[in-house]
Amino acid sequence: MVNDDPEFAPDLYRGVAELYDEFRLPYTPALITQLLDDTGPTGRVRALDLGCGPGLLAFVLADSFAEVWAVDSEPDMIDVVRSKIANSGIRNLHPVGAPAEELQAPEDFFDLVVVGNAFHRMPRRQVAERIAAWLVPGGHLALCWSSSPWSGPGDWKPAFGELLADWQHRLGADNQVPADLESTRNEQPDEAIIEAAGLVSTGRRAFTQPHAWTPGGLAGFIYATSFLPITIFGDRTSEFEVDLAGRLRPFLEDGVVIDEVSYAYDLFSRPVPADT
Ligand SMILES: C[S@@+](CC[C@H](N)C(=O)[O-])C[C@H]1O[C@@H](n2cnc3c(N)ncnc32)[C@H](O)[C@@H]1O
């Protein structure tokens, strides 16, 4: 299997999983409700959250499925999933530490596979073919996405973007994310790769939700990214937070800046053979 997708380092989220769980925004409930509506789980079927991180999707899907697998390649993320399971009483969540391209799962097994903000980090062709085999006929794949606070409209965004670029440079963190990621995805879109694996696109659903960020909330979000993770700041987090507060000061109202967060999912289905 040829993989010409750019490769991410395998440990980009080491040491940030708890911050990720605390500071990254949950998917808007409107997205979850619509996804369940579009895919119609009976409550007796299985779901897989691939590249689950601390399980933002897996935990909210648990009520609607008999069993949900939460799979991630980074051990720290799976440790957080395990501790949340222990503290929540949820018993139908099955955490697995494995890369998507090595996961052992039966064929024709899952009714829904979700991949939240993670498909672009995986060897897409290989993973799409594996997902197509894991899905039952008529099952669905949803690539879920949410926007980041440095993108989209907002008078404070240019100042925030400059802050991040400055700190990437200061910390020598310009190469955390592969430089050719966007060009590769533009040349070989996710949809084409997934359809080549035998799934059929059924379209995109998009949502927005306002969010009020405090400077502390934005700092936490940044510390939980793979391009400026807290682990590369060393003893400079206070310096970063003072700089962040200073650059946002002209835009703060009641201590917050307002964002319009975008959420979306791209939905695909595995065709049902004509003779069944
Ligand atoms: C941006 S986080 C998304 C986490 C969560 N799904 C969400 O929606 O917030 C990307 C996650 O994908 C995981 N990941 C990256 N490559 C992977 C792979 N090949 N197999 C499994 N997980 C992978 C990372 O460890 C990380 O937890």
The ligand as an ORCA input file, in Angstrom:
! r2SCAN-3c Opt
* xyz 0 1
  C      -6.269     16.737     17.125
  S      -6.359     15.254     18.058
  C      -8.110     14.876     17.941
  C      -8.634     14.176     19.156
  C     -10.150     13.958     19.171
  N     -10.544     12.999     18.168
  C     -10.914     15.243     18.950
  O     -11.787     15.250     18.089
  O     -10.670     16.208     19.669
  C      -5.679     14.066     16.954
  C      -5.550     12.701     17.596
  O      -5.247     11.742     16.579
  C      -4.347     10.818     17.118
  N      -3.660     10.143     16.007
  C      -2.809     10.687     15.125
  N      -2.408      9.757     14.253
  C      -3.024      8.601     14.579
  C      -3.014      7.288     14.045
  N      -2.277      6.980     12.984
  N      -3.775      6.349     14.637
  C      -4.525      6.651     15.735
  N      -4.564      7.878     16.294
  C      -3.827      8.842     15.714
  C      -3.436     11.673     17.972
  O      -2.724     10.899     18.917
  C      -4.428     12.623     18.605
  O      -4.923     12.124     19.818
*
